[in-house]
Amino acid sequence: MIKNTNTIAITVSHLKKTYGNVKAVEDVSFEVSEGEIFGMLGPNGAGKTTTVECITGLRHPDGGTISVLGHDPQSDRDALHPIVGVQLQSSTFPDKLKVGEILDMYQSFYPNPANPEELAQALGLSEKLGSYYKTLSGGQKQRLSVALALIGRPKVAVLDEMTTGLDPQARLDTWELIERTRGQGTTIILVTHYMEEAERLCDRVALIDYGRIVALDTPDGLAEKVTGGKQVRFVPSQPFDDQLLKALPEVKTIEYQGKHVKVVGSGQLVNAIIQTLAQNGVEALDIQSEGATLEDAFVKLTGRHIHEDKEAESA
Amino acid sequence: MNNTRIKTPRAAFGKLLLNESRLAWRIPISIGMGLGLPLLLLVIFSILPGTRQAQSIFGGVSYFALTFPILLALTILTVSIEVMPRSLIKYRETGILRRLSVTPVPPGWLLAAQIVINLEIAVAGLIILTAAGVTAFGLEPPKNLLGFLLAYLLTVTSLFAVGLCIAAFVRSDAVANGIGAILFFALLFFGGLWIPRPLMPPVLINISNWTPLGASVDALQRAMQGLFPSLPSLLVLMVYTVVFGYLAVRYFKWE
């Protein structure tokens, strides 16, 4: 997925940031490759927003170094602002400006901007171009703020909870836009607490808790590493020699639970089991496959859920 | 990617200014209160019986001529103390300045655009009120034009500096609203809207001389009668400009 092998776009090294007595970021280090979608996942107050605010130059780190496309976000703001697009969690615009007017103003800030109409179209805002900001729904305001982050055709886009408050369809549209944007070579840092979003979009995900990265891997890698892999449960149509399955490279362990067989493994586990059993005249009935999710990984690593309240996340 | 710094297109400031103008037009407090109210007062003062006759207690000028400089100052006061600081504080409160600070455009440009728009309204007020006064209500045009323009300019700079200082120190729009209202009426009082300066008792006139509106009305009044504004009044306006301007620049925060 990562386009350019190992051209580093962003380096964060031993970042620290304290507000008063509160250590928002304890010690965070990571690198983001050019063209990568890098996710930062964690509960509220974990230090995700502070980290990206340091990356965009909005906050001055107490310790550590940051390099974005070779620039220091603090001392080299002028060089970075034209090539870094930012979506902040809490940005608003004047109530009495129209969507089209805000987009038109922001495109004028950049040397080689995207077409505001096309961007509005991609985010489902075309019909709102003539509407006052005040009249937009929360989701529409959110989409406008994503549009403004991308309007300068940035080399790096930093998106802080870009789909919070969006309905499922709008979320899908936004995901598609982000994938297309990355396809054009933009490096993207995505702060989120939607597991599904991280799994769908991110090449790699950093799990952040209490100001530290507790794990960093691909979404699949994280999930499998933490939970031991995928689980498949089935009822065999007749008894079989479990050595058949144990010999498969995908299989790690086999366990009998009454009439059920529970297999833990990785890769194309379900296919491997069905095929091997079929070759030996055994059918696997009532097959249930459970992929380990990022949510499982998060709970295992931090001992708590990302959402205290369960939000509807169907998409 | 490499170190090429990309210059912000100059068109960007034009777009900022355009949107700020749209806002001024769509939220018509500056135009309604800054232009409409003094124009209304101008009409009322001119048609009340006797206001256009020269009075010896006013030093030989009419009540109408005496209050005209206050009406001019009313426009400046509205945009500088009421409108501009509240816009800027709201922009800071709601994160508009913060959002702007991560674009290639310096947030100072928004401040500059605000100053330009409100300056335009002040100048429009000067032109409309003077033209209306002279053509329709028999006001004598300022006899010392240079002194008049200088006094007007310093009124603008001093009150804008005070307004920007409010924007620098006050965090919330609600507080700015309160401070603005108190200042608004206090300054108008010492400018002589309710008790004309020639009728003020010595204590009041002494305080009035040290307020921006008192100094402004004095300077404008003299220029209208053909004298050059008195140096103390011009100095008071200059001191307000420099001191409050310095504090505003020094302590203004974007977030």
Interface residues (C-beta under 8 A of the other chain):
Chain A: T56 G57 L58 L69 G70 D78 A79 H81 P82 I83 V84 V86 L88 S90 S91 T92 F93 P94 K96 L97 E101 I102 D104 M105 Y106 S108 F109 Y110 P111 L148 G152 K155
Chain B: M1 N2 N3 R5 I6 K7 T8 P9 A11 A12 G14 K15 L16 L18 N19 R22 L23 R26 I27 Y91 T94 G95 I96 R98 R99 S101 V102 T103 P104 V105
